[in-house]
Amino acid sequence: MTERLLQPLLHELAGAVLAPTSALGDATGQIRPTGVQGVFHADARVLSRAELRVDERELEGLTRGDDGPHGARFVSLARWLGDPTPDPTVRVDRLRRVTRDGLTEELRIVSTATVGVRATVTIDLGCDLAPIETVKSGGTAAALEAKTGHPGALTWSANGITVTVTAPGADLHATGERATTPRLAWPVDLPPGGETVLSWQLTVEDPRAVVVGPAGEPEWSRPEVTADDRRLVRLLHRSLDDLRGLRLAETGAPADVFLAAGVPWFLTLFGRDSLWAARMMLPLGTDLAAGTLRVLARRQGTRVDPATGEAPGKILHELRRHEFAVPGNGLRLPPAYYGTVDATMLWVNLLHDAWRWGLPAEQIEPLLPHLEAALGWLGEHADPDGDGLVEYVDTTGHGLSNQGWKDSGDAVRFHDGTLASAPIVLAEVQGYAHEAAVNGAALLDAFGRPGGDRWREHAAGLVRRFRDSFWVDGRYGPQPALALDRDKRPVDSLTSNIGHLLGTGLLDGDEEAQVARLLTTDALAGGFGLRTMATDDAGFSPLSYHCGSIWTHDTAIVLGGLARAGHREAALGLAEGLLGAAEAFDYRMPELYGGDDRALLTRPVPYPAACRPQAWAAAGAVLLLQAAAGLYPDVPNGTVQLTPLAGPELGALHVANLRVAGAPVTVTVDRTGNATVTNLPTSLTQLPTLPTPRRPTPARSSLG
């Protein structure tokens, strides 16, 4: 029987990142030549082994924790050394710090023994320079031989990448059988109560990488937050640290910073992920949005190319140094791949929202030709069959079969579990398209460009077509279908996708209220957040990638839409789910986790292959903070709306150093929900706080 290759599990590994470098090891700090353990730089594993031993014995792991935003500390014991007492007297702290081009480790050995301690400390290394897609598929690569041409250094080289390890004071063993498992060795001789520090360093030279780590500090502000619910504060701080480590720029354009999608599989530019993350980060400033918009605009499609999915005006899906070919499943993506149906509309919507938050006109104007090109794609290439709806199909046979954010091959299923056949017309994509048409028209009008009326008419047509095609009778009343299939049949499963319609303008008030009610059913909201598929759909599985799991960013986006639309109770329920999950995951939110019911366990079940940290999962903390504070600016129109979730249920909240039009502002919400905003620019006026609307009830007027 042929051995089945399985994607390696991640959930128990300890990670650290400073993009484009990341490190993953086990709970004791060891990096073993198995699974996805290793040090990665961009799209290659540059170290596959770093195993620490003392006197040829493994240490006993005690605990681990963060060592700054880009490091980890592992505490272990060598109980066979030192005094023969019940208390351990020899402790080893392993401090790992990731750098832009490698990592450093310190081994701090401390003895409290009354006798001297003599031992030999060793680290066995390995390097395979395996491509990330090989690792992701569960494949392996042969260990490379180390060279010792430079005094006191080990080097490995292949495919244009050079990896170097130096270790002051260590003996290097890299000949014979040790050529592929070179060893660093230090003799240690401690007096009673003595200590010593050993160190080694890894550096990577990778001139062919398509991404680099940007210089300087993050582009966003770091808000000062006090809150009755301390989970919100802890989640925000950890998330901002993780986002700091995910900053990237394109090689050759270091000034335009964007966020890498996630560790370890997606430490590069991803259109959809980078756009959503930048959109969530707008309350902390517009610089990240501007960099993300510019880097994607430079790679905007200019021609029709079925092999890459490129089309004029289309926004990129992902960027790699070489073809991303996953062994065993037929997936082969070109280095610059455009197989995404939604990134182009998300680019338009980010530009619009950044404008609303105060992105200066001089930064918007150079992007207006790209806006017009993106709208052109929406009007000329997004609807191949001419029915007025946006659809997708992979024509190559080796690209992504699903090209919305739920891009796994089995993501689009009917209520009975049957897979839908392409071309697929996704519900939320029609919402993004409507929002992009309206937002694009507003930008064109504001900057004196023609075409606004055309796109408003386009949006109105989408509303009619969606209402006629998507609404079906579901188990909980009328519901939007997940999608339409090849034959334009509604895919009638109940999924989180419908939550993305909130705030896009595609639904009227009654329809939004019905969607809010659907999102509060136990079938969708009974876990630690919002399930991607309802529990009573045949395709549901709590550990399915897109058919029952809970995605952090998905829950945050829907929560934000509910909060802004005034559906307070529904939003608060999802907020509690996210905060409960954050506590369980030590406030480093994973890409996704299990959709099991809260009654099953007191904590969410990990999804074993989830990226962590991940950009839009971490940025979801900022979106949650914005919803709690309720700050919604419209700088071009000179207004700010304040409608907070904080108050009686979530508790009091004070947030300083949010950014509106580049100025630091402060929002304070007391326990009764009374909110104030201070330090607004004088050009802005606060609108009256909106009253809390009625609890959502099934809408009937326009759903028939």
N, C-alpha and C positions, 0 to 999 in steps of 0.2 A: 504494500500500500504506500502511495506517495505521501510523504509527510506534509501536513497542512501548515503553511506559514501563517502565523498569527501576529497581529499588531502588538507590540510590547505594552505592558501595563505601566502606568505612571503614578498611580494614586498614592503609593507608599514611598515614593522617592523624594529626596530633599533637593530642592533646586535653588539656584542663584543666577541672576542675569544682569548683564550690562551690555545691551545689544551693540554689536552683533554676536556677542559671546554669551554662552550659557553653560552651566554645569549641572549635571544630575547624578546623584549618588544615593546610596542606601541610607537608612536611618542612623547608622554609625559613622557615616562619612566616607565609607569605602566606595570607590568607583571600580566596579567589577566588569569583566569583559562578557557581559550578558545583557540581553534586552536593549533598552535605550539608555543605559548608563553611559556616561562619558562627558567630555567637554566638547561643545559644538561651537563652530565659528561659521556664521552665515549658514550655508547649506552643506557643511561637511563636519564629520566627527574628527576632531583633531587630537583627541586623547581618548582611548578606549579602556584604559586601566590605570588606577592609582591606588594600590592596595598597601596599606600601612600594617606593619607587624613589628613587634618587639620580641627579640630572641626567637624569631620564627613563629611566634604565637599571635593569634588575633586578640585584640583588646576587647573588653566587655563594655558595650555601649551603655551609657547612663542616661543622657538626654541630648537634645539639640535645640538650637534657637538661632535667631537672626544675629548677624554681626554687621550692623549697618544695613543700608538698603540693598546692597549688592553682595552680601556675604552671608556665611553661615558658620556657626560654632558647634562643634561636636565634642562632647565630654565623655571620656572613656576611662576605664580603670585597668591597671596591670596588677592584679591582686596577688600574683605569685612573687612579686618583688616587694622589698621593704620589710616592715615588721610583721611577724606572724601573729597578728591580732585580728579580732573580728572586723575592726574598722580598716577600710582601705587606706594605704599610706602612699601610693604612687598613682598620680592622676595625669592624664594626657588630654590637653585641650587642642583640638585641631581647628584652626581658623582658616577658612577658605574665603578668599575675596576675588571676585571676578573683575577683570579689567576689559577695556574695549578690545584689546588684542591678546587676551589670554587670561591667566589667573596667577595668584600667589597663594602659597600655603605656609602657615607657621605652625610648628609643633611645639607646644609649650609643655614641658615635662616638669612636674612639681612633685617633690618628695617631702613628706612630713615624717619620714621614718627616723628612728634614732640610730640607724646603721647606714653605712654607705650603700649606694645602689650603682651597680655596674650592669650595662646591657648594651645590645646592639639594635639600633632602630633602622628599619629598612622600608623602602617604598618600591614596589615593583610597578613598572610602567608599561604601557602598550599604546600603539598608535596604528589605526587601520585606514584613516582618511576615508571612511565609508560615506557615500552620499546619503543625505537625510532620507531620501525616498527608499533606499535599501534598508535602513534602520527601521523606518516606519512600517515596512511590509513584513518585518520579522526576519529579514535576511541577514546574512553575515558577510564580512569581508576579511581577507587574510591580514594578519598582523604584519606590518612592515618592519624591516630591519633598521635599527638605529645606527647612526654613524657617530663617531667620536673624533671628528677631524679638528674641532676647536678644543683647546684645553678647558676642562671642567664643564663641557657642554655635550648634550646629546641632541642629535637632529634627525628628523624624518622629512622626506621630500617626495611629493608626487602631485601630478596634475596642477603644477604651478604654485602649490602651497608648501611652505616650509614651516615646520614646527620645531621649536628649540626649547630644551629644558636645561636650566642651570641650577646648581645646588651648592652654595658655599659650604666648604668643609666636608663635603660628602665624598666617599669613594664611589666611582662609577664603574659598573660591571656591565659590559655590553658586547662581549665576544662569545663565540661558540654558541652554546644553547641559550645564552642570555641575549643574543642579537635581537630577538623579537620580544623579549621580556626583560629589558634592561633594568638594573637595580641601582638605586641610590642607597648608600649605607653610611651611617654615622655611629661611631663608638661613643657611648655616653658613660661618664663616671661622675656621679653626684655624691657630694659629702652629705652627712646627716642634715636634713632640712634644706637641701639644696634644690636648685632648679636650673633649667637651661632652655634655650629657644633654638630650634633648628628651622630652616626654611628652604623652600625651593620655588622656582618660578617657571611658568610656561609662557612663551610668546609665539604669536602666529604672524607670518607674513603671507598675505593673501591678495596680491594685486589684481586678481581676476574677479574678486567679489563685486557684486552689483550694488551692495549696500555698505555703508560705513557708519560708525558711531559719530554723532555730531559733537562738537565741542560746546563748552559752556553749560549753563544751568537750564533747567526746563523753561519752556516758553510760557507756562501758565503760572498764575499766582498760587500760593499755598494758603487757603483760608484758615482763619482762627475760629474754631468751633467749640462751643460749650452746649451741652444738650442733656436733658434729663435721661434720655436713653443713650447710655455710654457706648452701646454697640455701634451706633451711627458714627461716633467720633473715631472709634478704633478702626472701623471699616474704611473710613475715608483716609486716615493716615496710612494704613497699610497699602491701600489701593494707589495712592499717590506715589509711594515709594516704588511700587511695582511698575507704574506707568513711567516713572523716571528711568527705569532700567530698560524699557521697551522703545525708547526714542531711537530713530534711525534717520538717515538721509541717503539719497542716491549717491553713488560714487560720481564725483565730478560736480555735484551740486550740494555741498554740505550745509548751505544756509537754509534750505527748505526742509524742515523737520516734519516727520510723520511718525505714527506709532506702528511698530511691527505687530502682526496679528497675535502671535503667542508662542510660548516655549513648549516643546522644542520644534514642532513640525513647521511652524509658520513664521519664522523669524526673518520676515522680509516684507515687501510692500504687497498688501492686499487691498484692492480698491474698496470693496464693501466694508471690510473690517476697519480700515483706517478712516474711512469717511464717517461711519457710525461713531467710532470712538472720538473723533474730533468734534462731532456734533454734540455729543454728551458733555464734552469738556468746555463748551462755550461759556458757561457761567464763570470760568476762571480766566477768560481772555480769548481773543480771536487770533493770536499769532499761530497757534498750532493748526487751526482751521486754514489759515492763509497758506501755510507751508504745504499742507496736504492737498489743497486745491491746486497749487502751482505744480507740484511734482506730478500729479495725475494729468493735469492739462498738457504738460510737455509730452506725455505718452498717449494723448487722445488719438483715437483711430482716425486714419485719413483715407483708407481704401477698403474695399471689400475683399476679405481673405478668409474663405471657409476653413482653411487649415488652422488658423489661430483664433477664429471668431471675430476678427477685427472688422469694423465697419466705420464709415465716416461719422465722426462725432462721438463714437462709443468710448466709454471709460474702461480702462484695464481691470482685469480680475486679479492677476497675480504676476509677480516678476521673480524669475530664478536665473541662476548663472548658466544653466543648461536645461535640456529637456527633463521634465519631471515624469519619469516612467516608473510605475509601481509594478514590480514583478508579480505575475500571477493573475491580475485582474483586468489587464488590457488598457489601463489608463495611461495615456501618454499625452502630456501637456507641453506645448512649446515653451521656451524660456519666457516670452512675453505672451500671455494668454488672456483673451478677452471674453471667455465664456461665462459671462454674468449678465443676467437680464435686468438687474436693478441698480448697479453701481452708477450708471449714467444719470438716472433720476436722483439718486442720493447725492451726487456731485452738485446738481442744480440746487437741491434743497439745502445742502450745507452752505453754499454760497449765499443763498437768501437768508438763512438763519444767522450767519455770521454778520451780514449787513444789518439785520435787526438788532444784534448785540453791539453794533458799533464799529464793524470793520470799515476803515476809512475808504473814501471814494477812490483815492489814488491807488489803492490796492485792488479794488474791484474792477476799475476800468480796463486794465490789461487783460482781465479774464472774460470780458464781455464777448469777444469773438468765440471763445470756447463755450460760453453759455449758448450762443446762437447755434453752434455746431451740435451741442448736446441736444438741444430742442429739435434740431434737424433730424438727428438720429431717431428721436421719439416719433416724429411725424412721418419719416420715410423708410426706416429700417426695423422698427420695433414691432411692426404689425405685418408679417409676411403675407397673411392670407386676406388682409384688407377688411376684416370685420370690425375694426375700430377698437380692438382690445390688444393688449401687449402679450405676446407669447414667445416661447423659445423652443428650440429643438437642436440637439447636437447632430449635425450632419456628417461628422467625421467618423463616428463609431468608436472613437478612442478619447473623446473629451468627457466633460461632466454631463451626465444624462439629465440631471436636474440643475438648473442654473439660478434658482433663487437662493435665499440664505439657508434653507433646508436643502442642501445639495447632495445628500446621499441618494443612492439609486432607488431606495425603497421609500422615500419620504412622502410621495404623493399617492395616497391610498383612499379608496372608497370606504364607506362605513363597514362593508362586509370584508374588508381586508384586501380586495383586489387592487392590483397596481394600475394606475392610470397610464394610458398610452400618450406619448408625445405626438404633436406639439401640445404643451401645457400652458394654460392661462391661469396664473396664480392670482388669488384674491388680493393679497397685500400689494402686489406689483401694480395693480390697477389703482390702488390708493396712492402709491408713490408717484405714479404717472400723473394722476389728477393734481396732486400737490405740486409736482414739478411744473406742470403747465401753468397753474395759477401763480406760483412763486416766480417762474420765469417771466410771465407777463408783467408782474409788479416791478421786477428789475428792469425790464426793457422800457417800461413807461418812465421809471424814475431817472433813467440815464439817457432819455431821449432817443431810444432806438425803436424802430418800427417792429410790428408783429404782435403787440400785446393783445389786440382783439382776436387775432387768430387763435392764440393759445387759450384764451378764456372760452372761446367757442369749442375748442377741442376738449377742454375740461368738462363743459356742460354736456357734451355728447357722451363722455365716459360715465357720467352720473346716470344717464338714461340707460345706457347699455348694461352697466353693472346691475342696476335695479331689475332690469328685465331678465338677466341671465344667471345671476348668482344666488338669489334668495330661494331657499328651499324650506320645507317643513321638517324640522328636526325633533329630537326627543324632548327638547326643552322649549319648544315653540319655534318661530321662524328664525333662521340663521343664514348667514352667508356661507356658501360652500367654500371649501378649501381652494378649489380650482375648477376649471373646465378641462375636459380631456380632449383627445383628438377629434371626437365626434361632437364636441361642445356639450357633453353631458356634465352636469354639476357633480363634482367629487364631494360627496355628502358627509364626509367625516367632520367632526367638530375639533378644531385645532386652535392653537394660540395665534395663528396667522391673522385671524379676524381682529385681534387686538391692535394690530398695526394699522388698521383702517381709521382708528380714532385720531381726530385732529387733521386728517388729510383733506377734509372737505368733501369726500366722496359720499358720506352718509349725512342724512338730516338728523335733527335732534332726537326724534323718536327712534330712528334706526340705531343711533349711538347708544341710547338708553337700553335697547334690546341687546346689543352687543355687550354692554357692561353687565347686564344680568347673566348672560351666557358665561361670561368670564368669571363669575362668582360661584358657579355650580361646583359642587364637590368633585365632579368628574374632571374638571380642569384645574381647580384651585385647591384641591385637597392635600397637596404636598407642601414642600417648603418653597413655594413659588408657583409659577404657572406651568402646568404640563404642556408639552408640545402637542399632545393628542389626548382626547378624552378617554377615560378608563373603559367606557362601554363601547368604544370602537374596536372592531375585531383586530386591527393592526396594532393595538396598544401593547407596549411592553415598557415597564419602568426603566429598563436599561437599553432601550432602543435609542440610537443616536438622535433621531428626529421624530419618533413616533411614541412618545410617552415620557421621555426624560424632561428635565427642567434646565433651561439655559438661563444663565444669569442675565445676559444682556436682553434677552427676549422678555423676561419678566420685568426688567427695569424699563424698557421701552413702553410696554403696555401699561405699567404702573404710571409712568409719566403722562401717557395719553389720558388715562382715567382721571388723574389728578387735575390736569388742565381743563378737562371737560366738566369738572365738578362732581365726579362720582367718587366721593370721599371714602365711603365705606369700602368699596371695591378696591380702591388704591391702598388704603390702610391694611387690608387683608394681605395683599401682595407684599407690602413693605414689611410686615411682620414675618412673612415667609422668608424673604431675603435676609433679614437681620438674624433670624434663627439659623439659617444656613451659614451665614458669615461667622457666627459664634462657633459653629461646629468645625469649620474649615480654618480656624485660627485667623480669620479675617482676610486670608488670601483666597479670594473667590475663584473657583475653577471655571473653565469654559462651560461645563454642564455637569449635572449630577442626577442621581436617580429620581424618578417620579413616584416613588412609593408614598403611600399615605402617611401622614404625620403620626397616626396612631400605631404604625408598625414598629417604629423605633423612635427614640428621643432625638435623633439626629438624621440628616439625610444620608443616603447610601452613595458613596462615591461612584462616578462613572470612571472606570479604570484607565481609560486612555485619554482623558480630558487634558487639554493644555492648562498649565498653571505655572506662572501667571499668564493671563490673556488680556489683550487690550480692551475689548469692548466689555468684558466681564468686570475688569477693574474700573473702567470709566463709568459703569453703571452706578457706582457709589456716588459720583458727582451728580448724575441725573436724579438719584434718590435724594441727595441733599437739596437740589434745586426744587424738587417737588415738595419737600418738607418746608422749605423757606417760602415757596410759592412766588418766586420772582420771575416775571415775564416782561422783558423790556421790548419796546419798539422804538429804537433810537431814531430812525428816519421820520417817524410821525411824532416824536417828542413825548412819548408816554411810557409809563411803567405800570403794569398791573401786579397786584400783590394778592395772591390767593393761596395761603399756606395749608399744607397737611398737618403741620405741627399744631399743637394745642391740646385739647382734653385727652385724646387717646395716645398720641405720640409723645406728648410732653412739651415742655418749653424748649426753645432753641434760640441761640445767638450765633450769628455767622458774620464775621468781619472779613474783608478783603476779597469779596466777590468783585467781578469786574464788569462794568457797564460803560461802553464807549471809552474804554481804557482807564476809567477812574475806579478807585476802590470804594465800594459801597458796603453798608452793613444792614443786615436784616435781623430784627428781633421779634420773636413770637412768644407771648406768655402762655401760661397753662390754660387760659380760657380761649386761646386762638386769636387774641388781639395782636395785630402785626404792625410794625413800623419799619420804614426804610430810611436810612440817613446817608448823608454825603452824596446824594445824587447830583450829577452835573446840573447846572442851572437851566440847561436847555430842555430838561425832562420834567414832566409833570406826573405825579402819581394819580392814577385813576381810582375811584372808589372801589373798595374791596367787594367782590361779588358775593351775593348770598349763597349759602350751600343749597344746591338743588335737592329736590325730592329723591328718595331712594329709587333706583331704577326699577321699572316694572315693564312687563312685556308690552311692546309697542304694536299697535294694530293698524294705525291709519295708513301707513305707506308700505307695509310689508306684505300685503296680500299679493 
